[in-house]
Structure formats: C-alpha cells, structure tokens
Amino acid sequence: MPFTYSAEYRSMVLEQARAGTKASALAEHLEVSEATIHRWIAQDKIDRGERPGNTTSDNAELRAAKRRIAELESELAATKRASELFAEDRVVRPKDLYPIVAQLAVEGHSSKGVCRLLRIASSGYFVWRTKPPTAGQIRRAWLTDLIVQIWNESRQTYGARRVRAELLDAHDQNVNLKMVRSIMREQGIAGLPARRRYKRSDSNRYTSTDFVNRSFDHDGPNQLWMTDITEHPTSEGRVFCCAVIDAWSRRVVGWSVDRRATSAMVNAALGMAVEQRGQGVLIHTDHGPQFTSWTFSQAVRASGLVQSIGTVGDAYDNAVVESFWGSMQIELLNREKWATRLELSLAMIDWIEGFYNQRRRHSSLGNISPVEFERRQRHLTAA
C-alpha cells in the first residue's frame, strides 16, 4: 500500500520549494522521492493559477464522485443478484437472509453493502458467519450426503418413503419423513412418479375360471403365481418380456426375454419358475393368446398347477404384475432410448435380478426387498 503524506508535511515541503530549494536537495534531505516533490510542485502551481489543470479540490471531488459511482454500481449489481435469489424462493424467511448475504459476498459484493440493502444488521451477519454449526446442522449435512448416496444407489428411483426405510433398515437412522422430503427437495432429487391409474371399463365380462378374484394376499410361498407379458421398442425392433411373480413375496421367480411374444417364451418363464421354486398351486394369467394356447395349458398341467384366467381386458384382475410392469416402465424402460434388442434385454434382466428382487424396497412388503422379505419369513418360521 503506498505511503500517504499529511497535508501539513506537504505544505512544509512546498514552502521550501517556493523559497528556492531544489527538488533534488529536498528529496535527499527529507528522504522523499524526487518525482513526488516535482508532482507536488506542479500541482501547487495549478492550485495558485500559474498553470492550467484540475486543482486539488477538483481532483478530490472527482475521486469522491468516482467512488460514489462505483458504490452505486456495486449496489445495483447486488440488488439485481439479490432479486434473482429472492425469485428462486419467493417467500424468504428472516433466517434465510444471512445465507443470501454470504452467497453475494462470495460473488464479490460488499457484505456490509448487502446487509444495508436487505436492511439487516451487519454485526448480526458477522456473528452468524463466525458461529460454529449446531449439532442439528451437522446432522442434517451428514444426512444430506447419506440420502443422496441412497438415492443414487437406488438408480435414482427411490422417493422419500423408500429412502427413509433404507435409512432405518440399513443405517439405523430413524429420520422424520418430513426431513427426508425437505432434504431431497433441497438437493433437487425425487423418486420416479407412480404409474398412472386407469379407470375400469364397464364392458368387462367375467369368466368362470377366475379363481383369484383379486385376492392377492397369501400367507406362504408358491400358493399363487401371476404372469403377464410386456413389450418395449428399440431401434432394431420390439423386445418382449414375460415374468412370473409369486404374489406372497412379490418376487420374480421366472422370466424370459425374446424378440417375439410366443407360447415358447411364456413356457420358458414358467419352466424357470418351476425349476427355482418347485411345486406351485395356482398360476393366474390374462386372456392373451400365449396363455390360452394348448402348449401353455399342457405345461401348466405337467407342472401340477391350476390355471386361473381373469377378466377380459381388465388390468385390475392381474394388478400385481401390472404394478410390476409399471415400475419397470418408469424406473428403467422410459429413462432412455434403446439402440439394440440385446442392450435392452440385458438391462431388463439386470433390473429384475440385480435390483428388483435383491434390493428394491416394496411398499406392500413393509419397504423391504422381495428377497429380504422371504429371508425374514424363513427365520420367523424356523424360530
């Protein structure tokens, strides 16, 4: 920072210069730069009217005007930026003003100037800035990182309820649902939307072979299996997937993927379920041609199962599988465009076996995965 000489000292030097002392001698004797003394002498001649130019008072006024212009420009920029921050959250609570001041200070604005604009005491802001974080703030920051981690591990599909269940079950953290929602809202993350509900058509007709009648709750494995087919497009063409789900645990016990929806595909899914689970009791389907074919009926009888067929054109009669397809559609299929059949087929298999069965929390199971639900039930039975 340059050294500033007092007005009295400057006047003393100028008096000696007017008396005839050379600037070089004054510089050597007073240890002041010779160029500085020459500048003082030149300005003194302007102030006395001996030379044209801006006087000292004019320069002072000009500097004051420039400072004021800079202050006004800074205040205008701070006002515009503060208006943008207020627009992000239209109702700004008093305790939210200090973070706004801090953010503007980081962006280069004067902290005191911003406090003056927002009509808050700068002393209170500096106390807030130096105050150590509370235990609640530290816990919230830690929970924020953990919630974002859980959301990413869920393939960015979990909503607040499933995140809260993961916090309690996997991390032993009992967190209020409102806090989970608040943190997720702050971080701009959210679960994928629930599948759309369809109105039931009055034109549905019932069949005499519907042994389920929308009663999907059972107290043990392999009492009721439900199956259906879905499809999704790729750049190469459509991919079809058939799944067999155990209504007790909502676990996919059999699946098959093919480029065509054939009886062979549904037979393969049924065969996988029988191989994995052994003897079943009842398998429920819709009126699709693959499930009413002679080959599928023969496979059902050979497996010792009884086939149940729901209402024509009524998704509610096979609601468990329809809900499963809805989750797959939202959490996997609709999230990107698929280039090849192989790419989509592998993604479907990975979602079923690597995520849905093993890790995805199911609301009807108490927010645990199907595999974990079956494991806990086995332990209860053994106990």
Secondary structure, DSSP 8 states (H G I E B T S, - for coil): ------HHHHHHHHHHHHTT--HHHHHHHHT--HHHHHHHHHHHHHHTTSS-S--HHHHHHHHHHHHHHHHHHHHHHHHHHHHHHHHHSSS--GGGHHHHHHHHHHTT--HHHHHHHHT--HHHHHHHHHS---HHHHHHHHHHHHHHHHHHHTTS---HHHHHHHHHHHH-----HHHHHHHHHHHT-------------TT----TT--STT----SSTTSEEEEEEEEEE-SS-EEEEEEEEETTTTEEEEEEEESS--HHHHHHHHHHHHHHH---SEEEE-S-TTTSSHHHHHHHHHTT-EEEE--TT-GGGGHHHHHHHHHHHHHTGGGS----HHHHHHHHHIIIIIIITTT--BGGGTSB-HHHHHHHHHHHHH-
